[in-house]
Amino acid sequence: MNSLYDIVEWFPRLLNKMLITPIICTSCMSCGENVRMGRGIRIYGIKNLKIGNDVSIGGQTTIMCTR
């Protein structure tokens, strides 16, 4: 049986994987396959970002892009 902490920790992970990461990937200029993003990332200039295949971006990361 899961504890309350496990349930509370599980929900943000699911939200990030199923909702936030796909939105970020579709907002980028291009996004490869097998991209993983941690929670709490901030991206400025997302339209100029290209992400390759097999990329992992850690949590609490700030990315700033220009032309």
RAUR-V779631 format. One record per residue. N is the residue number from 1. RES is the residue in three letters. PSI is psi in whole degrees, 0 to 359 (* if undefined). OMEGA is omega in degrees with one decimal (999 if undefined). D_LAST is the distance of its C-alpha to the last C-alpha in Angstrom with 2 decimals. Layout:
n=N res=RES psi=PSI omega=OMEGA d_last=D_LAST
n=N res=RES psi=PSI omega=OMEGA d_last=D_LAST
//
This chain:
n=1 res=MET psi=134 omega=-179.2 d_last=50.53
n=2 res=ASN psi=146 omega=175.2 d_last=47.17
n=3 res=SER psi=169 omega=178.8 d_last=47.16
n=4 res=LEU psi=323 omega=178.6 d_last=45.50
n=5 res=TYR psi=318 omega=179.3 d_last=42.84
n=6 res=ASP psi=320 omega=179.5 d_last=41.94
n=7 res=ILE psi=316 omega=179.4 d_last=41.59
n=8 res=VAL psi=325 omega=178.8 d_last=39.47
n=9 res=GLU psi=330 omega=-176.6 d_last=37.19
n=10 res=TRP psi=322 omega=-175.6 d_last=37.02
n=11 res=PHE psi=312 omega=178.1 d_last=35.75
n=12 res=PRO psi=326 omega=176.6 d_last=32.32
n=13 res=ARG psi=315 omega=178.9 d_last=31.70
n=14 res=LEU psi=317 omega=178.5 d_last=32.59
n=15 res=LEU psi=317 omega=179.5 d_last=30.45
n=16 res=ASN psi=316 omega=-176.5 d_last=27.37
n=17 res=LYS psi=321 omega=-173.5 d_last=28.10
n=18 res=MET psi=338 omega=-174.1 d_last=29.14
n=19 res=LEU psi=306 omega=-171.9 d_last=26.98
n=20 res=ILE psi=312 omega=-179.0 d_last=23.97
n=21 res=THR psi=314 omega=176.5 d_last=22.63
n=22 res=PRO psi=324 omega=178.0 d_last=22.82
n=23 res=ILE psi=317 omega=178.2 d_last=21.06
n=24 res=ILE psi=318 omega=-178.9 d_last=18.11
n=25 res=CYS psi=322 omega=179.0 d_last=18.12
n=26 res=THR psi=338 omega=178.8 d_last=18.25
n=27 res=SER psi=340 omega=-179.2 d_last=15.41
n=28 res=CYS psi=163 omega=176.0 d_last=12.93
n=29 res=MET psi=314 omega=173.2 d_last=11.26
n=30 res=SER psi=150 omega=-177.6 d_last=14.12
n=31 res=CYS psi=127 omega=-177.9 d_last=16.81
n=32 res=GLY psi=193 omega=179.7 d_last=19.64
n=33 res=GLU psi=157 omega=177.0 d_last=23.27
n=34 res=ASN psi=53 omega=178.0 d_last=25.06
n=35 res=VAL psi=129 omega=178.7 d_last=22.33
n=36 res=ARG psi=135 omega=-180.0 d_last=23.92
n=37 res=MET psi=133 omega=177.5 d_last=22.58
n=38 res=GLY psi=172 omega=-178.7 d_last=24.70
n=39 res=ARG psi=145 omega=173.4 d_last=25.61
n=40 res=GLY psi=22 omega=178.5 d_last=23.87
n=41 res=ILE psi=149 omega=178.0 d_last=20.25
n=42 res=ARG psi=129 omega=-179.6 d_last=17.62
n=43 res=ILE psi=124 omega=176.7 d_last=13.98
n=44 res=TYR psi=130 omega=-176.7 d_last=11.60
n=45 res=GLY psi=42 omega=-173.1 d_last=8.49
n=46 res=ILE psi=332 omega=-179.9 d_last=10.49
n=47 res=LYS psi=342 omega=-179.3 d_last=9.22
n=48 res=ASN psi=7 omega=-175.1 d_last=6.24
n=49 res=LEU psi=130 omega=173.6 d_last=9.15
n=50 res=LYS psi=126 omega=-179.5 d_last=11.42
n=51 res=ILE psi=130 omega=-178.9 d_last=14.90
n=52 res=GLY psi=193 omega=179.1 d_last=17.59
n=53 res=ASN psi=151 omega=175.6 d_last=21.35
n=54 res=ASP psi=54 omega=-179.2 d_last=23.65
n=55 res=VAL psi=138 omega=175.6 d_last=21.25
n=56 res=SER psi=124 omega=178.5 d_last=22.67
n=57 res=ILE psi=121 omega=-175.9 d_last=20.82
n=58 res=GLY psi=164 omega=179.5 d_last=23.43
n=59 res=GLY psi=155 omega=178.7 d_last=24.45
n=60 res=GLN psi=34 omega=179.3 d_last=23.32
n=61 res=THR psi=141 omega=174.5 d_last=19.94
n=62 res=THR psi=126 omega=179.2 d_last=16.98
n=63 res=ILE psi=129 omega=178.3 d_last=13.45
n=64 res=MET psi=124 omega=-176.8 d_last=10.53
n=65 res=CYS psi=144 omega=172.2 d_last=6.92
n=66 res=THR psi=177 omega=-180.0 d_last=3.77
n=67 res=ARG psi=* omega=999 d_last=0.00
//
